[in-house]
């Protein structure tokens, strides 16, 4: 989140909420100096210069510039031959920018192909569960003439990118390797994310009341908590498994 809008966030009512990517970016901003302090590592002079220049973008009004700053800083630090702790943080910055900027850009480009596929998944779930829903392209028709469209904001890729971000960040910060077991946990998280998102869209297609509950009501909050649990638990389990093998 740009530092120039931090006061606006503090003044925003709690019902409006904070974006997960914003919170992660705030954390990443403070993490710029942690590796060198904790591990006694020192950046190359050019790496320090790029970090200083990139940090100025945090005062910009456009959040995309903040994520771009993380990308530039991460690449510059990795090219300066950093120590292990600093390199892990640089990969974390790249993962953050991938989740908050590059992943969204890729989604916009691939949306014409992906949205019909996600709609068909909703139709498949409706047939399996016996729900009254019919899919036509990206339109899902529910009972009594009610219908919704599956748009970019409804895509499972948002949750999938969060799964990958948390998983990669946890393994990187724990200095753990990405084993087959850890990859299997990530795959399980991805499947659970797609299933949860598909079920949520199907529930929104039932009626206008269900739409408001699962789109911006208490159902949306439940869905958000569920996605966070699905992202965090496999990452923690992967780190615990790596710690157990290291003993």
Secondary structure, DSSP 4 states (H G I P E B T S, - for coil): --GGGHHHHHHS-GGG---HHHHHHHHHHHHTTHHHHHH-----HHHHHHHHHHHGGGGSS-HHHHHHHHHHHHHHHHHTT--HHHHHHHHHHHHHHIIIIIHHHHHHHHHHHHHHHHHHHHHHHHHHHT---EEETTEEE-GGG-EEE--GGG-THHHHHHHHHHHHHHHHHTT----HHHHHHHHHHHHHHHHHHHHHHHHHTS-HHHHHHHHHSHHHHHHHHHHHHHHHHHHHHHHHHHHHHH-
